[in-house]
Amino acid sequence: MTGLLTSIDSPADLRRLSRQQLRPLADELREFLVQSVARTGGHFSSNLGTVELTIAVHYVFDTPHDRLVWDVGHQTYPHKILTGRRERMHTLRQLGGISGFPVRSESEYDAFGTAHSSTSISAALGMALAAQAKGERRRAIAIIGDGAMTAGMAFEALNNAGVTKAPLLVILNDNDMSISPPVGALNRYLAQLMSGRFYAAAKQVGKQVLSVAPPLLELARRFEEHAKGMVVPATLFEKFGFNYIGPIDGHDLDSLIPTLENIRRLLDDGAGPQFLHVVTKKGQGYKLAEADPIAYHGPGKFDPAVGLVPPAQPPKPTFSQVFGRWLCDMAERDKRLVGITPAMREGSGMVEFHQRFPDRYFDVGIAEQHAVTFAAGLACEGLKPVVAIYSTFLQRAYDQAIHDVALQNLPVVFALDRAGIVGADGPTHCGAYDIAYLRCIPNLAIACPSDEAECYRLLTTAYELSQPVAVRYPRGAGVGAALPAQPESLPFGQGEVRRRGRGVAILAFGTLLHAALPAADALDATVANMRWAKPLDRELVLSLAQTHDALVTLEEGAIAGGAGSAVLELLAAEGVSRPVLQLGLPDRFIEHGDPALLLARLGLDAEGIERAVRERFGMLLRPARATLAVVPPAA
């Protein structure tokens, strides 16, 4: 690294550079980014694509006084590097380190915390109108990707912003569309001309002059729209009330900076919301990422000189991959099955299903609300929809799950990926709440498989039911349980005893069963694999309560309102008085970090479970017997 990047500790330092120094700074920043992410892992190709855009926005606008809101925020590593966090990039996404997303408490330059899609325009509009209400002179900039623009929330915000005079700039970072031949010197000139004061003033004067002759005004308006439409897709955004500018090359600083400067002046002149369309390339500047931006979207550690290398031994299949295999196996058996994803084909393990059953695969874009109601419509017509969705993304379609699916008791299967601790993605993606927020919905059942084989079988069970069912499973791999040769189900609403002990019974919901078993060996406790958070296995719970001195509930989800709460409700309803210890995720947001370290810190590993039980029920524990009564899982 030369002296340019090391001299930048804030955007104020950046703004002291000459325009000629920005290109070499971009080269340094990109190289630093490659070396940094290679050591830590993290989002990669998206960040390589925003280097020049990040430099240009901070160079032209007075951040943090001007509010900069990044949509999703997985493309903000260059932003973090330029805003005083360069020396902490080695801690990225690690326990105690900086987040992979914007966090308000981390930096004054992170104007709004993000990680879920399509929130930026709404937030930036709120900030822009708040500045007007307070009499403050500041601008708000939202940077949103073309994928995030598919969400209804983005268009709701555009619709609202277009009837205001907010000092708002929306930058569409289009990294999927290739730059067409008109993008170049001519298009750069047109973009700068259209963003300039002369163009805006001329357009306004023309409207005033021609207003006395409506037919001429309408003719001029149509001519303007068609002339611009020959070069740019302006009509849609201008109908929303924005002044559309672009598309321009998002890697060309000589185009970006003068255009942004012109837009800044328009905002200061009260011209109202502006829309800048920039075209960038994911993986820009690193050939391997340019060639395969999906593979380099969120890689682990790698050697930049070599790139990604397949592991020497094939890793255990992840729960997402198990779901993908089940989906294909079930689709072979039942032609009514259709698969739905809100733009998470790879993450949800649906690539093979898409390839094998393209006519039964639906990617609806980043539109979770639509995905759920779309599934309801399919179910109304006799199809069997499976919605593959992350636990935290289903939160965005809560009303649809209640009103459109559960109220009508439609047979929709929700395959809830990323349930529980997610690790490096942190609190925005932590699947802590699905049991609590789904358990209160009538007609909807919740399955909690303990391993891959049980996940496969419970998905089958859910599919065969004529009601909505959510099957929740964690990120990553499980214990490596062998999958059934073909889809087969398990009894609905029934758990099993996996170890018989004395004194204390541990009721495990999900994969923490495998931490409970060694803890139970040390405690000589009984362990039940509950399998279902709703409906609870009533007979099993009451039997364990009658034959044990105390119960422990264990779940990788929020204690508040979770499966343990369901057990307490059942005992209270039946008039059974037994002490119950609830173990799970506490009433706070869980930070990012290695999942195993987080679970240990939360007391949800084997040692933590044993320790918590001894502290609470030490007087009830009995000396361990010489022979352990271990019950194998059901065949």
C-alpha positions as CSV (number, residue, x, y, z in Angstrom):
1,M,0.0,0.0,0.0
2,T,1.3,3.5,-0.9
3,G,0.6,6.6,1.1
4,L,-2.8,7.6,-0.3
5,L,-5.1,5.1,1.5
6,T,-3.1,5.2,4.8
7,S,-3.6,9.0,4.8
8,I,-7.4,8.6,4.8
9,D,-8.9,8.3,8.2
10,S,-12.2,10.1,7.3
11,P,-14.0,11.5,4.3
12,A,-12.7,14.9,5.2
13,D,-9.2,13.6,4.4
14,L,-10.6,12.2,1.1
15,R,-12.0,15.5,0.1
16,R,-8.6,17.1,0.5
17,L,-7.2,15.0,-2.4
18,S,-7.1,16.2,-5.9
19,R,-9.4,14.7,-8.6
20,Q,-6.3,13.2,-10.2
21,Q,-5.5,11.2,-7.0
22,L,-8.8,9.5,-6.8
23,R,-8.1,6.8,-9.5
24,P,-4.9,5.6,-7.8
25,L,-6.7,5.7,-4.4
26,A,-9.4,3.4,-5.9
27,D,-6.7,1.0,-7.0
28,E,-5.2,1.0,-3.5
29,L,-8.6,0.6,-1.9
30,R,-9.5,-2.4,-4.1
31,E,-6.2,-4.1,-3.4
32,F,-6.6,-3.5,0.3
33,L,-10.2,-5.0,0.1
34,V,-9.0,-8.1,-1.7
35,Q,-6.2,-8.8,0.9
36,S,-8.5,-8.0,3.9
37,V,-11.5,-10.1,2.9
38,A,-9.1,-13.0,1.9
39,R,-7.9,-13.1,5.5
40,T,-11.3,-12.8,7.3
41,G,-13.9,-14.0,4.8
42,G,-17.1,-12.0,4.2
43,H,-19.0,-10.4,1.3
44,F,-16.6,-9.9,-1.5
45,S,-17.8,-9.4,-5.1
46,S,-20.4,-6.8,-4.1
47,N,-17.8,-4.7,-2.3
48,L,-15.4,-4.8,-5.2
49,G,-18.2,-3.3,-7.3
50,T,-18.8,-0.2,-5.1
51,V,-15.2,1.1,-4.7
52,E,-15.5,4.1,-7.1
53,L,-19.1,4.8,-6.2
54,T,-18.1,5.0,-2.5
55,I,-15.2,7.3,-3.2
56,A,-17.3,9.6,-5.3
57,V,-20.2,9.9,-2.9
58,H,-18.0,10.7,0.1
59,Y,-15.9,13.1,-2.1
60,V,-18.9,15.1,-3.3
61,F,-21.2,15.0,-0.3
62,D,-20.5,16.3,3.2
63,T,-20.8,13.1,5.2
64,P,-21.7,12.5,8.0
65,H,-23.6,15.8,7.9
66,D,-25.2,14.6,4.7
67,R,-26.9,11.3,5.5
68,L,-25.8,8.3,3.6
69,V,-28.0,5.2,3.8
70,W,-26.8,1.9,2.2
71,D,-29.4,-0.6,1.3
72,V,-28.7,-4.1,2.8
73,G,-25.2,-2.9,3.6
74,H,-23.2,-5.9,2.5
75,Q,-21.4,-3.7,0.0
76,T,-20.1,-1.2,2.6
77,Y,-16.6,-2.4,3.2
78,P,-15.1,0.4,1.2
79,H,-17.3,2.8,3.1
80,K,-16.0,1.4,6.4
81,I,-12.4,1.6,5.2
82,L,-12.7,5.2,4.3
83,T,-14.6,6.2,7.5
84,G,-12.0,5.4,10.1
85,R,-12.3,1.6,10.4
86,R,-9.4,0.6,8.1
87,E,-7.3,-0.7,11.0
88,R,-10.1,-2.8,12.4
89,M,-11.0,-4.6,9.2
90,H,-9.0,-7.6,10.4
91,T,-11.8,-8.1,13.0
92,L,-14.6,-8.0,10.4
93,R,-17.6,-10.2,11.4
94,Q,-15.7,-11.7,14.3
95,L,-16.8,-11.8,18.0
96,G,-15.9,-8.4,19.4
97,G,-15.0,-7.0,15.9
98,I,-16.7,-4.7,13.5
99,S,-19.9,-5.7,11.8
100,G,-20.3,-6.7,8.1
101,F,-23.2,-4.3,7.9
102,P,-23.8,-0.6,8.8
103,V,-24.4,-0.2,12.5
104,R,-25.3,3.2,14.0
105,S,-23.5,2.5,17.2
106,E,-20.3,1.6,15.3
107,S,-19.8,4.9,13.5
108,E,-21.4,8.3,13.0
109,Y,-21.0,7.6,9.2
110,D,-23.4,4.7,9.5
111,A,-26.5,6.9,9.4
112,F,-28.9,3.9,9.4
113,G,-28.5,0.3,10.4
114,T,-29.3,-2.1,7.6
115,A,-28.9,-5.7,6.5
116,H,-32.4,-6.5,5.3
117,S,-33.3,-5.3,1.8
118,S,-35.1,-2.3,0.4
119,T,-35.3,-0.1,3.5
120,S,-32.9,2.7,2.3
121,I,-35.2,5.0,0.4
122,S,-37.8,5.0,3.2
123,A,-35.1,5.8,5.8
124,A,-33.4,8.4,3.7
125,L,-36.7,10.1,2.9
126,G,-37.4,10.3,6.6
127,M,-34.0,11.9,7.2
128,A,-34.4,14.4,4.4
129,L,-37.9,15.5,5.5
130,A,-36.7,15.7,9.1
131,A,-34.0,18.1,8.0
132,Q,-36.6,20.3,6.3
133,A,-38.8,20.2,9.4
134,K,-36.0,21.2,11.6
135,G,-34.8,24.0,9.2
136,E,-31.4,22.2,8.7
137,R,-29.6,22.3,5.3
138,R,-28.6,18.7,4.6
139,R,-29.1,16.1,1.9
140,A,-29.9,12.4,2.2
141,I,-28.5,9.8,-0.2
142,A,-29.9,6.2,-0.5
143,I,-27.8,3.7,-2.4
144,I,-29.9,0.7,-3.5
145,G,-29.1,-2.3,-5.7
146,D,-31.2,-3.4,-8.6
147,G,-32.2,-6.6,-6.7
148,A,-33.5,-4.5,-3.8
149,M,-35.5,-2.4,-6.2
150,T,-37.8,-5.5,-6.8
151,A,-39.3,-5.1,-3.3
152,G,-42.6,-3.3,-2.9
153,M,-41.2,-1.3,0.0
154,A,-38.8,0.5,-2.3
155,F,-41.7,1.5,-4.6
156,E,-43.8,2.6,-1.7
157,A,-41.0,4.9,-0.7
158,L,-40.5,6.2,-4.3
159,N,-44.3,6.9,-4.4
160,N,-44.1,8.9,-1.2
161,A,-41.0,10.8,-2.1
162,G,-42.2,11.8,-5.5
163,V,-44.8,14.2,-4.0
164,T,-42.3,16.0,-1.8
165,K,-39.5,18.5,-2.4
166,A,-37.2,16.4,-0.2
167,P,-33.4,16.9,-0.7
168,L,-33.2,13.2,-1.5
169,L,-30.9,11.4,-4.0
170,V,-31.6,7.8,-4.8
171,I,-28.7,6.0,-6.4
172,L,-29.6,2.8,-8.2
173,N,-26.5,0.6,-8.2
174,D,-27.3,-1.6,-11.1
175,N,-24.7,-4.5,-11.1
176,D,-26.7,-7.0,-13.1
177,M,-27.3,-5.1,-16.4
178,S,-24.3,-4.8,-18.7
179,I,-23.4,-1.4,-19.9
180,S,-24.8,-0.9,-23.3
181,P,-22.8,0.7,-26.2
182,P,-24.3,4.2,-25.7
183,V,-22.6,4.4,-22.3
184,G,-19.4,6.3,-22.9
185,A,-18.4,9.8,-23.8
186,L,-21.7,10.8,-25.3
187,N,-23.8,9.2,-22.5
188,R,-21.5,10.8,-19.9
189,Y,-22.1,14.2,-21.4
190,L,-25.9,13.6,-21.6
191,A,-26.0,12.5,-17.9
192,Q,-24.0,15.6,-16.8
193,L,-26.2,17.8,-19.0
194,M,-29.4,16.3,-17.6
195,S,-28.1,16.8,-14.0
196,G,-27.0,20.3,-14.6
197,R,-28.7,23.6,-13.6
198,F,-29.1,24.7,-17.2
199,Y,-31.1,21.6,-18.1
200,A,-33.3,21.9,-15.1
201,A,-33.8,25.6,-15.5
202,A,-34.5,25.3,-19.2
203,K,-37.1,22.6,-18.6
204,Q,-38.8,24.8,-15.9
205,V,-38.8,27.9,-18.1
206,G,-40.2,25.9,-21.0
207,K,-43.1,24.7,-18.9
208,Q,-43.9,28.2,-17.8
209,V,-43.7,29.7,-21.3
210,L,-45.8,26.9,-22.8
211,S,-48.3,26.8,-20.0
212,V,-50.4,29.4,-21.8
213,A,-50.7,27.0,-24.8
214,P,-51.6,23.6,-23.4
215,P,-51.4,21.7,-26.7
216,L,-47.8,23.0,-27.2
217,L,-46.9,22.1,-23.6
218,E,-48.2,18.5,-24.1
219,L,-46.3,18.2,-27.4
220,A,-43.1,19.5,-25.7
221,R,-43.5,17.1,-22.8
222,R,-44.0,14.1,-25.1
223,F,-41.0,15.1,-27.2
224,E,-38.8,15.4,-24.1
225,E,-39.9,12.0,-22.7
226,H,-39.4,10.2,-26.1
227,A,-36.0,11.9,-26.6
228,K,-34.8,10.9,-23.2
229,G,-36.3,7.5,-23.6
230,M,-34.1,6.8,-26.6
231,V,-31.1,7.0,-24.4
232,V,-32.3,6.2,-20.9
233,P,-35.2,4.3,-19.2
234,A,-36.3,7.5,-17.5
235,T,-40.1,7.3,-17.8
236,L,-40.9,5.0,-14.9
237,F,-38.9,7.0,-12.3
238,E,-40.0,10.3,-13.6
239,K,-43.6,9.2,-13.3
240,F,-42.8,8.7,-9.6
241,G,-41.8,12.4,-9.4
242,F,-38.0,12.0,-9.6
243,N,-35.6,13.6,-12.0
244,Y,-33.9,10.6,-13.6
245,I,-30.3,10.8,-14.6
246,G,-28.2,8.1,-16.2
247,P,-27.3,5.3,-16.7
248,I,-23.7,6.1,-16.2
249,D,-20.6,3.9,-15.6
250,G,-20.3,3.5,-11.9
251,H,-16.5,2.7,-12.2
252,D,-15.8,5.9,-14.1
253,L,-14.8,8.6,-11.6
254,D,-14.6,11.2,-14.3
255,S,-18.3,10.6,-15.0
256,L,-19.5,10.0,-11.4
257,I,-18.0,13.1,-9.7
258,P,-19.3,15.8,-12.0
259,T,-22.7,14.2,-12.2
260,L,-22.9,14.0,-8.4
261,E,-21.7,17.6,-8.1
262,N,-24.5,18.7,-10.5
263,I,-27.0,16.7,-8.5
264,R,-25.8,18.2,-5.2
265,R,-26.5,21.7,-6.7
266,L,-30.0,20.6,-7.8
267,L,-30.8,19.4,-4.3
268,D,-29.5,22.7,-2.9
269,D,-31.7,24.6,-5.3
270,G,-34.8,22.8,-4.1
271,A,-35.3,20.8,-7.2
272,G,-36.8,17.9,-5.3
273,P,-35.9,14.1,-5.4
274,Q,-33.2,13.0,-7.8
275,F,-32.6,9.5,-9.2
276,L,-29.2,8.5,-10.4
277,H,-28.8,5.2,-12.3
278,V,-25.2,3.8,-12.2
279,V,-24.1,0.6,-13.7
280,T,-21.3,-1.4,-11.9
281,K,-19.8,-4.8,-12.2
282,K,-19.7,-7.2,-9.2
283,G,-16.2,-8.4,-8.6
284,Q,-14.7,-5.4,-10.5
285,G,-10.9,-5.6,-10.6
286,Y,-10.5,-9.2,-9.4
287,K,-10.9,-11.4,-12.4
288,L,-12.0,-14.6,-10.6
289,A,-14.8,-12.7,-8.9
290,E,-15.8,-11.0,-12.1
291,A,-16.1,-14.4,-13.8
292,D,-18.1,-15.9,-10.9
293,P,-19.6,-13.2,-8.7
294,I,-22.0,-15.7,-7.1
295,A,-19.2,-18.0,-5.8
296,Y,-17.3,-14.9,-4.5
297,H,-20.4,-13.3,-3.0
298,G,-19.6,-14.4,0.6
299,P,-16.5,-16.6,0.6
300,G,-14.5,-17.7,3.6
301,K,-10.8,-17.2,3.9
302,F,-8.8,-17.7,0.7
303,D,-5.5,-17.0,-1.0
304,P,-6.0,-14.0,-3.4
305,A,-3.3,-15.4,-5.7
306,V,-5.1,-18.7,-6.1
307,G,-8.8,-18.0,-5.4
308,L,-11.3,-20.4,-4.0
309,V,-10.1,-24.0,-3.7
310,P,-12.4,-26.9,-3.1
311,P,-11.8,-28.6,0.3
312,A,-9.6,-31.7,0.3
313,Q,-12.5,-33.7,1.8
314,P,-16.1,-33.0,0.9
315,P,-17.8,-31.3,3.8
316,K,-20.9,-32.6,5.5
317,P,-24.0,-31.5,3.7
318,T,-25.6,-28.4,5.2
319,F,-29.2,-28.2,6.2
320,S,-29.9,-26.1,3.2
321,Q,-28.5,-28.8,0.9
322,V,-30.6,-31.4,2.8
323,F,-33.6,-29.3,2.1
324,G,-32.6,-29.0,-1.6
325,R,-32.3,-32.8,-1.9
326,W,-35.7,-33.3,-0.2
327,L,-37.3,-30.8,-2.5
328,C,-36.1,-32.6,-5.6
329,D,-37.0,-36.1,-4.2
330,M,-40.5,-34.9,-3.2
331,A,-41.0,-33.2,-6.6
332,E,-40.2,-36.5,-8.3
333,R,-43.1,-38.1,-6.4
334,D,-45.6,-35.3,-6.5
335,K,-46.2,-33.1,-9.5
336,R,-48.2,-30.7,-7.4
337,L,-45.1,-29.5,-5.6
338,V,-43.9,-26.0,-6.5
339,G,-40.9,-24.2,-4.9
340,I,-40.8,-20.5,-4.1
341,T,-37.9,-18.3,-3.1
342,P,-37.6,-14.5,-2.5
343,A,-34.3,-14.2,-4.4
344,M,-32.3,-16.7,-2.3
345,R,-31.9,-19.6,-4.8
346,E,-28.3,-20.4,-3.8
347,G,-28.6,-19.6,-0.1
348,S,-31.7,-21.8,0.3
349,G,-30.2,-24.8,-1.6
350,M,-32.6,-24.6,-4.6
351,V,-30.1,-24.6,-7.5
352,E,-30.7,-28.3,-8.4
353,F,-34.4,-28.0,-8.1
354,H,-34.4,-25.0,-10.4
355,Q,-32.3,-26.9,-13.0
356,R,-34.5,-30.1,-12.8
357,F,-37.9,-28.5,-12.4
358,P,-37.7,-25.0,-14.0
359,D,-41.5,-24.9,-14.6
360,R,-42.2,-25.5,-10.9
361,Y,-39.6,-23.0,-9.6
362,F,-40.5,-19.4,-8.8
363,D,-38.0,-16.7,-7.8
364,V,-40.2,-13.8,-7.0
365,G,-37.4,-11.3,-6.2
366,I,-36.8,-9.7,-2.9
367,A,-40.5,-9.6,-2.1
368,E,-41.3,-11.8,0.9
369,Q,-44.8,-10.5,1.3
370,H,-45.7,-11.3,-2.3
371,A,-43.9,-14.7,-1.9
372,V,-46.2,-15.8,0.9
373,T,-49.5,-14.6,-0.6
374,F,-48.4,-16.0,-4.0
375,A,-48.0,-19.3,-2.3
376,A,-51.5,-19.0,-0.8
377,G,-52.9,-18.4,-4.3
378,L,-51.2,-21.5,-5.6
379,A,-52.5,-23.6,-2.7
380,C,-56.0,-22.4,-3.3
381,E,-55.8,-24.0,-6.8
382,G,-54.6,-27.4,-5.5
383,L,-50.9,-27.0,-5.8
384,K,-48.5,-27.8,-2.9
385,P,-46.2,-24.7,-2.4
386,V,-43.0,-24.9,-0.5
387,V,-41.7,-21.4,0.5
388,A,-37.9,-21.5,1.2
389,I,-37.2,-18.5,3.3
390,Y,-34.8,-17.4,6.0
391,S,-36.3,-17.1,9.5
392,T,-35.6,-13.4,9.7
393,F,-37.0,-12.8,6.2
394,L,-40.3,-14.4,7.0
395,Q,-40.7,-11.6,9.6
396,R,-41.2,-9.3,6.7
397,A,-44.3,-11.3,5.6
398,Y,-45.9,-11.7,9.0
399,D,-49.4,-10.4,8.1
400,Q,-49.4,-12.5,5.0
401,A,-48.6,-15.7,7.0
402,I,-51.5,-14.9,9.3
403,H,-54.1,-13.4,7.0
404,D,-53.5,-15.1,3.7
405,V,-52.2,-18.6,4.7
406,A,-53.2,-19.5,8.3
407,L,-56.6,-17.9,8.4
408,Q,-57.6,-19.9,5.3
409,N,-55.7,-23.0,6.6
410,L,-53.9,-23.4,3.4
411,P,-51.3,-26.2,3.0
412,V,-48.2,-24.1,2.6
413,V,-44.8,-25.4,3.8
414,F,-42.4,-22.8,5.2
415,A,-38.8,-24.1,5.0
416,L,-37.3,-21.8,7.6
417,D,-33.5,-21.7,7.0
418,R,-31.1,-19.9,9.3
419,A,-33.1,-20.6,12.4
420,G,-31.1,-19.8,15.6
421,I,-27.6,-18.5,15.7
422,V,-26.2,-17.5,12.3
423,G,-22.7,-16.4,13.2
424,A,-20.9,-13.7,11.3
425,D,-24.0,-12.1,9.9
426,G,-25.0,-11.1,13.4
427,P,-28.3,-9.8,14.9
428,T,-30.0,-8.8,11.6
429,H,-29.9,-12.4,10.4
430,C,-30.2,-14.3,13.8
431,G,-33.3,-16.5,13.6
432,A,-34.2,-16.0,17.2
433,Y,-37.9,-15.2,16.9
434,D,-39.7,-17.6,14.6
435,I,-41.0,-20.0,17.3
436,A,-42.3,-17.1,19.3
437,Y,-43.9,-15.2,16.4
438,L,-45.4,-18.3,14.7
439,R,-46.5,-20.2,17.8
440,C,-49.4,-17.8,18.5
441,I,-50.9,-18.2,15.0
442,P,-53.9,-20.6,14.8
443,N,-53.6,-23.6,12.3
444,L,-49.9,-23.2,11.9
445,A,-47.6,-26.0,13.2
446,I,-43.8,-25.7,13.9
447,A,-41.3,-28.5,13.6
448,C,-37.9,-28.4,15.1
449,P,-35.7,-31.2,13.7
450,S,-32.6,-32.3,15.7
451,D,-30.5,-33.4,12.8
452,E,-30.4,-33.7,9.0
453,A,-32.3,-37.0,8.7
454,E,-35.0,-35.7,11.0
455,C,-35.2,-32.5,9.0
456,Y,-35.7,-34.5,5.8
457,R,-38.5,-36.6,7.5
458,L,-40.2,-33.7,9.1
459,L,-40.3,-31.8,5.8
460,T,-42.1,-34.8,4.4
461,T,-44.5,-34.8,7.4
462,A,-45.2,-31.1,6.9
463,Y,-45.8,-31.6,3.1
464,E,-48.3,-34.4,3.7
465,L,-50.4,-32.4,6.1
466,S,-53.4,-30.3,5.0
467,Q,-52.4,-27.2,7.0
468,P,-49.6,-24.6,7.1
469,V,-46.4,-25.9,8.7
470,A,-43.0,-24.3,9.4
471,V,-39.9,-26.5,9.6
472,R,-37.1,-24.6,11.2
473,Y,-33.4,-25.6,10.7
474,P,-30.1,-23.8,11.3
475,R,-27.4,-22.5,9.1
476,G,-24.6,-24.9,8.3
477,A,-24.1,-28.6,8.8
478,G,-25.5,-30.8,11.5
479,V,-24.0,-34.0,13.1
480,G,-23.9,-35.8,9.7
481,A,-26.9,-38.1,10.1
482,A,-27.5,-40.3,7.1
483,L,-30.6,-39.3,5.1
484,P,-33.4,-41.7,4.3
485,A,-33.3,-43.3,0.9
486,Q,-36.7,-41.7,0.0
487,P,-39.2,-39.3,1.6
488,E,-40.8,-40.8,4.7
489,S,-42.7,-39.0,7.5
490,L,-42.7,-38.9,11.3
491,P,-45.8,-38.9,13.6
492,F,-47.4,-35.4,13.7
493,G,-46.9,-33.6,17.0
494,Q,-45.0,-36.4,18.7
495,G,-41.5,-36.4,20.3
496,E,-39.3,-39.2,21.7
497,V,-37.2,-40.0,24.7
498,R,-33.6,-40.2,23.7
499,R,-32.0,-40.9,27.2
500,R,-33.7,-42.1,30.4
501,G,-32.3,-40.7,33.6
502,R,-33.6,-39.5,37.0
503,G,-34.5,-36.3,38.7
504,V,-34.3,-33.8,35.9
505,A,-35.7,-34.1,32.4
506,I,-34.3,-31.9,29.5
507,L,-36.8,-31.2,26.8
508,A,-34.8,-30.3,23.7
509,F,-36.3,-28.5,20.7
510,G,-34.0,-28.8,17.7
511,T,-30.3,-29.3,17.2
512,L,-29.3,-28.4,20.7
513,L,-30.4,-32.0,21.5
514,H,-26.8,-32.9,20.7
515,A,-25.5,-30.6,23.4
516,A,-28.1,-31.8,25.8
517,L,-27.1,-35.5,25.6
518,P,-23.5,-35.2,26.9
519,A,-24.8,-32.8,29.6
520,A,-27.4,-35.4,30.6
521,D,-24.7,-38.1,30.8
522,A,-22.9,-36.0,33.5
523,L,-26.2,-35.2,35.3
524,D,-27.9,-38.6,34.8
525,A,-30.9,-36.7,33.4
526,T,-33.6,-37.7,31.0
527,V,-33.5,-36.2,27.5
528,A,-36.5,-35.8,25.2
529,N,-36.3,-34.9,21.6
530,M,-39.4,-32.8,21.3
531,R,-39.5,-32.4,17.5
532,W,-42.5,-30.1,17.6
533,A,-42.9,-26.7,19.2
534,K,-46.5,-26.7,18.1
535,P,-48.4,-28.8,18.7
536,L,-46.5,-29.9,21.8
537,D,-46.5,-33.6,22.6
538,R,-48.9,-33.1,25.5
539,E,-48.6,-36.7,26.7
540,L,-44.8,-36.7,26.7
541,V,-44.6,-33.4,28.6
542,L,-47.1,-34.4,31.3
543,S,-45.5,-37.9,31.6
544,L,-42.0,-36.3,32.2
545,A,-43.4,-33.8,34.6
546,Q,-45.1,-36.6,36.6
547,T,-41.9,-38.8,36.8
548,H,-39.3,-36.1,37.4
549,D,-38.6,-33.5,40.0
550,A,-37.8,-30.7,37.5
551,L,-37.9,-29.9,33.8
552,V,-35.4,-28.0,31.6
553,T,-36.5,-26.6,28.2
554,L,-33.8,-26.0,25.6
555,E,-34.1,-24.2,22.4
556,E,-32.0,-22.1,20.0
557,G,-34.6,-19.4,19.9
558,A,-35.9,-16.6,22.0
559,I,-36.9,-17.7,25.5
560,A,-39.6,-15.0,25.6
561,G,-42.6,-16.6,24.0
562,G,-40.7,-19.6,22.7
563,A,-41.1,-23.4,23.1
564,G,-40.2,-23.3,26.8
565,S,-43.1,-20.8,27.3
566,A,-45.4,-23.3,25.6
567,V,-44.4,-26.0,28.1
568,L,-45.1,-23.7,31.0
569,E,-48.5,-22.8,29.5
570,L,-49.3,-26.5,29.2
571,L,-48.3,-27.3,32.8
572,A,-50.4,-24.3,34.1
573,A,-53.4,-25.4,32.1
574,E,-53.2,-28.9,33.5
575,G,-52.6,-27.7,37.0
576,V,-49.2,-29.4,37.2
577,S,-46.7,-27.7,39.5
578,R,-43.1,-28.4,38.6
579,P,-40.0,-26.1,38.6
580,V,-38.9,-25.4,35.0
581,L,-35.6,-23.9,33.9
582,Q,-35.8,-22.3,30.4
583,L,-32.6,-22.2,28.4
584,G,-32.4,-20.4,25.1
585,L,-31.5,-17.0,23.6
586,P,-31.8,-14.2,26.1
587,D,-33.9,-11.0,25.7
588,R,-31.3,-9.1,23.8
589,F,-29.9,-9.1,20.2
590,I,-27.1,-11.6,19.7
591,E,-23.9,-10.1,18.3
592,H,-21.9,-11.5,15.3
593,G,-19.2,-14.1,15.8
594,D,-18.3,-17.8,15.5
595,P,-21.5,-19.8,16.3
596,A,-19.7,-22.2,18.6
597,L,-18.2,-19.3,20.6
598,L,-21.6,-17.6,20.8
599,L,-23.4,-20.7,22.0
600,A,-20.7,-21.3,24.6
601,R,-21.0,-17.6,25.8
602,L,-24.8,-18.0,26.0
603,G,-24.4,-21.2,28.0
604,L,-26.0,-23.4,25.3
605,D,-23.1,-25.8,24.8
606,A,-22.9,-29.1,26.8
607,E,-20.8,-27.5,29.6
608,G,-23.1,-24.5,29.8
609,I,-26.2,-26.7,30.0
610,E,-24.7,-28.9,32.7
611,R,-23.6,-25.9,34.7
612,A,-27.0,-24.1,34.5
613,V,-28.8,-27.3,35.6
614,R,-26.5,-27.8,38.5
615,E,-26.8,-24.2,39.6
616,R,-30.6,-24.4,39.5
617,F,-31.4,-28.0,40.5
618,G,-28.3,-29.2,42.2
619,M,-30.2,-30.5,45.3
620,L,-32.5,-32.6,43.0
621,L,-29.7,-34.3,41.2
622,R,-28.8,-37.9,42.2
623,P,-25.5,-39.7,41.9
624,A,-25.0,-41.0,38.4
625,R,-25.6,-44.6,37.8
626,A,-22.9,-46.9,36.5
627,T,-25.0,-48.0,33.5
628,L,-26.6,-45.3,31.3
629,A,-29.9,-46.0,29.7
630,V,-29.5,-44.5,26.2
631,V,-32.5,-44.7,23.9
632,P,-31.6,-44.7,20.2
633,P,-33.5,-42.4,17.8
634,A,-36.6,-43.8,16.2
635,A,-36.0,-45.7,13.0
